Amino acid sequence: KDRINLRLFVDSGNSGNALSLLYKALEHHAYDEYEIEIINVNQTPDAMAQHNVSKIPAIQLLRNSGEMLPFDQLHNTDGLRETFGFRRNKFSY
């Protein structure tokens, strides 16, 4: 199965909470099944415009085709799992 490649956009004030919510959405995946690139927009302010991000925290699923699928409601872990195809429980694929 392909590795899940994610890009997480945060600022200094919400990075811990955003990462915690993302890990919750990924709780039924092994750590070697995904890779997360974390972009702190305080350190790289051009990143939001460069990657078409309008609000933070936000996450993008990077597909092998080069397509980026965005999601900006990290508090909605069920919605995030459904949108990105993450497992809902340890038995689903």
N, CA and C atoms as an extended XYZ file, in Angstrom:
279
Properties=species:S:1:pos:R:3:atomname:S:1:resname:S:1:resid:I:1 pbc="F F F"
N         0.851       -1.188        0.000 N   LYS     1
C         0.000        0.000        0.000 CA  LYS     1
C         0.887        1.238        0.000 C   LYS     1
N         0.407        2.271       -0.714 N   ASP     2
C         1.168        3.509       -0.805 CA  ASP     2
C         1.236        4.220        0.532 C   ASP     2
N         2.327        4.900        0.744 N   ARG     3
C         2.527        5.715        1.942 CA  ARG     3
C         1.647        6.964        1.848 C   ARG     3
N         1.102        7.393        2.967 N   ILE     4
C         0.274        8.597        3.033 CA  ILE     4
C         1.210        9.786        3.245 C   ILE     4
N         1.215       10.722        2.306 N   ASN     5
C         2.068       11.906        2.398 CA  ASN     5
C         1.199       13.120        2.703 C   ASN     5
N         1.504       13.768        3.818 N   LEU     6
C         0.701       14.884        4.299 CA  LEU     6
C         1.560       16.121        4.506 C   LEU     6
N         0.942       17.276        4.317 N   ARG     7
C         1.595       18.556        4.601 CA  ARG     7
C         0.684       19.310        5.567 C   ARG     7
N         1.201       19.604        6.753 N   LEU     8
C         0.433       20.276        7.799 CA  LEU     8
C         0.911       21.718        7.930 C   LEU     8
N        -0.018       22.664        7.813 N   PHE     9
C         0.279       24.084        7.933 CA  PHE     9
C        -0.192       24.567        9.299 C   PHE     9
N         0.723       25.152       10.052 N   VAL    10
C         0.422       25.628       11.395 CA  VAL    10
C         1.097       26.979       11.613 C   VAL    10
N         0.727       27.630       12.713 N   ASP    11
C         1.514       28.757       13.191 CA  ASP    11
C         2.009       28.400       14.583 C   ASP    11
N         2.819       29.242       15.140 N   SER    12
C         3.445       28.911       16.430 CA  SER    12
C         2.435       28.647       17.533 C   SER    12
N         1.263       29.278       17.461 N   GLY    13
C         0.271       29.138       18.519 CA  GLY    13
C        -0.594       27.899       18.451 C   GLY    13
N        -0.696       27.268       17.286 N   ASN    14
C        -1.613       26.129       17.172 CA  ASN    14
C        -0.938       24.839       16.734 C   ASN    14
N         0.368       24.816       16.675 N   SER    15
C         1.045       23.649       16.119 CA  SER    15
C         0.843       22.381       16.948 C   SER    15
N         0.938       22.476       18.267 N   GLY    16
C         0.768       21.291       19.110 CA  GLY    16
C        -0.621       20.718       19.020 C   GLY    16
N        -1.629       21.556       19.075 N   ASN    17
C        -3.015       21.102       18.988 CA  ASN    17
C        -3.310       20.509       17.609 C   ASN    17
N        -2.839       21.162       16.560 N   ALA    18
C        -3.084       20.672       15.199 CA  ALA    18
C        -2.449       19.304       14.994 C   ALA    18
N        -1.236       19.132       15.472 N   LEU    19
C        -0.552       17.848       15.325 CA  LEU    19
C        -1.253       16.761       16.136 C   LEU    19
N        -1.726       17.110       17.301 N   SER    20
C        -2.464       16.160       18.138 CA  SER    20
C        -3.745       15.696       17.439 C   SER    20
N        -4.466       16.625       16.820 N   LEU    21
C        -5.695       16.274       16.095 CA  LEU    21
C        -5.392       15.393       14.886 C   LEU    21
N        -4.312       15.696       14.190 N   LEU    22
C        -3.928       14.884       13.041 CA  LEU    22
C        -3.556       13.470       13.483 C   LEU    22
N        -2.778       13.348       14.553 N   TYR    23
C        -2.431       12.018       15.062 CA  TYR    23
C        -3.673       11.237       15.478 C   TYR    23
N        -4.675       11.923       16.018 N   LYS    24
C        -5.927       11.252       16.378 CA  LYS    24
C        -6.603       10.690       15.130 C   LYS    24
N        -6.620       11.466       14.048 N   ALA    25
C        -7.233       10.997       12.798 CA  ALA    25
C        -6.461        9.821       12.209 C   ALA    25
N        -5.176        9.761       12.489 N   LEU    26
C        -4.324        8.697       11.957 CA  LEU    26
C        -4.118        7.536       12.931 C   LEU    26
N        -4.870        7.506       14.030 N   GLU    27
C        -4.606        6.560       15.110 CA  GLU    27
C        -4.678        5.093       14.694 C   GLU    27
N        -5.350        4.787       13.602 N   HIS    28
C        -5.474        3.391       13.166 CA  HIS    28
C        -4.476        3.046       12.062 C   HIS    28
N        -3.481        3.923       11.864 N   HIS    29
C        -2.402        3.681       10.903 CA  HIS    29
C        -1.101        3.520       11.669 C   HIS    29
N        -0.245        2.644       11.183 N   ALA    30
C         1.085        2.494       11.775 CA  ALA    30
C         1.935        3.707       11.390 C   ALA    30
N         2.901        4.038       12.239 N   TYR    31
C         3.737        5.217       11.995 CA  TYR    31
C         4.488        5.154       10.665 C   TYR    31
N         4.788        3.964       10.184 N   ASP    32
C         5.517        3.871        8.922 CA  ASP    32
C         4.601        3.939        7.692 C   ASP    32
N         3.306        4.148        7.911 N   GLU    33
C         2.365        4.253        6.794 CA  GLU    33
C         2.148        5.687        6.333 C   GLU    33
N         2.698        6.647        7.049 N   TYR    34
C         2.499        8.045        6.655 CA  TYR    34
C         3.733        8.886        6.950 C   TYR    34
N         3.797        9.997        6.259 N   GLU    35
C         4.859       10.970        6.466 CA  GLU    35
C         4.198       12.351        6.530 C   GLU    35
N         4.607       13.152        7.501 N   ILE    36
C         4.023       14.480        7.694 CA  ILE    36
C         5.112       15.534        7.551 C   ILE    36
N         4.899       16.451        6.625 N   GLU    37
C         5.756       17.631        6.505 CA  GLU    37
C         5.038       18.754        7.252 C   GLU    37
N         5.692       19.338        8.233 N   ILE    38
C         5.075       20.406        9.017 CA  ILE    38
C         5.650       21.740        8.566 C   ILE    38
N         4.755       22.651        8.193 N   ILE    39
C         5.169       23.988        7.757 CA  ILE    39
C         4.629       25.006        8.744 C   ILE    39
N         5.526       25.681        9.438 N   ASN    40
C         5.159       26.758       10.352 CA  ASN    40
C         5.140       28.044        9.531 C   ASN    40
N         3.957       28.616        9.334 N   VAL    41
C         3.830       29.792        8.474 CA  VAL    41
C         4.453       31.039        9.087 C   VAL    41
N         4.739       31.016       10.398 N   ASN    42
C         5.473       32.125       10.996 CA  ASN    42
C         6.916       32.138       10.491 C   ASN    42
N         7.448       30.969       10.221 N   GLN    43
C         8.830       30.862        9.743 CA  GLN    43
C         8.935       30.958        8.230 C   GLN    43
N         7.887       30.518        7.522 N   THR    44
C         7.866       30.583        6.055 CA  THR    44
C         6.540       31.189        5.604 C   THR    44
N         6.401       32.514        5.717 N   PRO    45
C         5.122       33.166        5.440 CA  PRO    45
C         4.630       33.024        3.995 C   PRO    45
N         5.508       32.805        3.055 N   ASP    46
C         5.080       32.645        1.660 CA  ASP    46
C         4.462       31.281        1.383 C   ASP    46
N         4.616       30.346        2.314 N   ALA    47
C         4.156       28.970        2.093 CA  ALA    47
C         2.646       28.898        1.877 C   ALA    47
N         1.876       29.717        2.580 N   MET    48
C         0.418       29.657        2.423 CA  MET    48
C         0.020       29.983        0.985 C   MET    48
N         0.545       31.066        0.439 N   ALA    49
C         0.218       31.448       -0.937 CA  ALA    49
C         0.772       30.429       -1.931 C   ALA    49
N         1.964       29.972       -1.676 N   GLN    50
C         2.619       29.017       -2.571 CA  GLN    50
C         1.826       27.715       -2.695 C   GLN    50
N         1.179       27.290       -1.615 N   HIS    51
C         0.450       26.018       -1.603 CA  HIS    51
C        -1.069       26.203       -1.575 C   HIS    51
N        -1.542       27.415       -1.871 N   ASN    52
C        -2.978       27.723       -1.943 CA  ASN    52
C        -3.719       27.415       -0.647 C   ASN    52
N        -3.136       27.799        0.466 N   VAL    53
C        -3.757       27.615        1.771 CA  VAL    53
C        -4.299       28.965        2.225 C   VAL    53
N        -5.570       29.007        2.608 N   SER    54
C        -6.176       30.279        2.988 CA  SER    54
C        -6.397       30.413        4.491 C   SER    54
N        -6.331       29.296        5.210 N   LYS    55
C        -6.583       29.331        6.649 CA  LYS    55
C        -5.747       28.255        7.325 C   LYS    55
N        -5.335       28.541        8.550 N   ILE    56
C        -4.558       27.559        9.289 CA  ILE    56
C        -5.197       27.316       10.652 C   ILE    56
N        -5.041       26.154       11.237 N   PRO    57
C        -4.287       25.031       10.690 CA  PRO    57
C        -4.998       24.407        9.494 C   PRO    57
N        -4.223       23.839        8.619 N   ALA    58
C        -4.752       23.157        7.442 CA  ALA    58
C        -3.830       21.999        7.109 C   ALA    58
N        -4.377       21.058        6.373 N   ILE    59
C        -3.589       19.894        5.965 CA  ILE    59
C        -3.862       19.611        4.497 C   ILE    59
N        -2.854       19.095        3.837 N   GLN    60
C        -3.007       18.664        2.455 CA  GLN    60
C        -2.546       17.215        2.348 C   GLN    60
N        -3.322       16.453        1.599 N   LEU    61
C        -2.922       15.094        1.224 CA  LEU    61
C        -2.245       15.215       -0.130 C   LEU    61
N        -1.022       14.752       -0.228 N   LEU    62
C        -0.262       14.831       -1.472 CA  LEU    62
C        -0.359       13.484       -2.174 C   LEU    62
N        -0.989       13.499       -3.327 N   ARG    63
C        -1.159       12.253       -4.087 CA  ARG    63
C         0.010       12.041       -5.038 C   ARG    63
N         0.223       10.809       -5.432 N   ASN    64
C         1.315       10.483       -6.346 CA  ASN    64
C         1.191       11.221       -7.671 C   ASN    64
N        -0.032       11.565       -8.061 N   SER    65
C        -0.277       12.267       -9.321 CA  SER    65
C         0.155       13.726       -9.248 C   SER    65
N         0.515       14.199       -8.054 N   GLY    66
C         0.861       15.604       -7.875 CA  GLY    66
C        -0.304       16.426       -7.355 C   GLY    66
N        -1.496       15.831       -7.352 N   GLU    67
C        -2.685       16.520       -6.843 CA  GLU    67
C        -2.571       16.712       -5.332 C   GLU    67
N        -3.061       17.864       -4.860 N   MET    68
C        -3.094       18.151       -3.423 CA  MET    68
C        -4.548       18.272       -3.002 C   MET    68
N        -4.951       17.479       -2.053 N   LEU    69
C        -6.305       17.517       -1.526 CA  LEU    69
C        -6.264       18.240       -0.186 C   LEU    69
N        -6.942       19.411       -0.072 N   PRO    70
C        -6.870       20.202        1.167 CA  PRO    70
C        -7.969       19.847        2.164 C   PRO    70
N        -7.702       20.172        3.423 N   PHE    71
C        -8.692       20.029        4.493 CA  PHE    71
C        -8.305       21.008        5.590 C   PHE    71
N        -9.249       21.840        6.039 N   ASP    72
C        -8.898       22.868        7.022 CA  ASP    72
C        -9.747       22.828        8.293 C   ASP    72
N       -10.367       21.682        8.559 N   GLN    73
C       -11.170       21.544        9.776 CA  GLN    73
C       -10.647       20.353       10.583 C   GLN    73
N        -9.431       20.500       11.092 N   LEU    74
C        -8.771       19.393       11.777 CA  LEU    74
C        -9.532       18.908       13.001 C   LEU    74
N       -10.365       19.759       13.596 N   HIS    75
C       -11.159       19.337       14.758 CA  HIS    75
C       -12.181       18.265       14.385 C   HIS    75
N       -12.485       18.135       13.097 N   ASN    76
C       -13.446       17.155       12.602 CA  ASN    76
C       -12.684       15.901       12.152 C   ASN    76
N       -12.271       15.079       13.112 N   THR    77
C       -11.444       13.922       12.769 CA  THR    77
C       -12.176       12.909       11.897 C   THR    77
N       -13.484       12.729       12.103 N   ASP    78
C       -14.229       11.808       11.236 CA  ASP    78
C       -14.280       12.331        9.805 C   ASP    78
N       -14.477       13.632        9.659 N   GLY    79
C       -14.487       14.242        8.327 CA  GLY    79
C       -13.127       14.137        7.657 C   GLY    79
N       -12.079       14.318        8.435 N   LEU    80
C       -10.726       14.194        7.905 CA  LEU    80
C       -10.453       12.764        7.455 C   LEU    80
N       -10.846       11.792        8.273 N   ARG    81
C       -10.666       10.381        7.893 CA  ARG    81
C       -11.424       10.062        6.608 C   ARG    81
N       -12.653       10.539        6.513 N   GLU    82
C       -13.471       10.259        5.328 CA  GLU    82
C       -12.896       10.945        4.088 C   GLU    82
N       -12.534       12.206        4.204 N   THR    83
C       -12.025       12.966        3.062 CA  THR    83
C       -10.730       12.370        2.518 C   THR    83
N        -9.827       11.973        3.407 N   PHE    84
C        -8.525       11.472        2.982 CA  PHE    84
C        -8.457        9.951        2.892 C   PHE    84
N        -9.519        9.265        3.277 N   GLY    85
C        -9.525        7.806        3.196 CA  GLY    85
C        -8.730        7.135        4.293 C   GLY    85
N        -8.573        7.798        5.429 N   PHE    86
C        -7.886        7.183        6.572 CA  PHE    86
C        -8.776        6.089        7.159 C   PHE    86
N        -8.160        5.131        7.807 N   ARG    87
C        -8.923        4.056        8.445 CA  ARG    87
C        -9.770        4.610        9.582 C   ARG    87
N       -11.000        4.102        9.671 N   ARG    88
C       -11.904        4.499       10.752 CA  ARG    88
C       -11.679        3.658       12.010 C   ARG    88
N       -11.137        2.455       11.811 N   ASN    89
C       -10.799        1.588       12.943 CA  ASN    89
C        -9.638        0.696       12.518 C   ASN    89
N        -9.125       -0.074       13.427 N   LYS    90
C        -7.922       -0.854       13.113 CA  LYS    90
C        -8.164       -1.990       12.141 C   LYS    90
N        -9.427       -2.277       11.836 N   PHE    91
C        -9.742       -3.380       10.930 CA  PHE    91
C       -10.080       -2.921        9.515 C   PHE    91
N       -10.255       -1.639        9.301 N   SER    92
C       -10.649       -1.136        7.970 CA  SER    92
C        -9.419       -0.808        7.141 C   SER    92
N        -9.596       -0.857        5.815 N   TYR    93
C        -8.485       -0.538        4.899 CA  TYR    93
C        -8.940        0.383        3.838 C   TYR    93
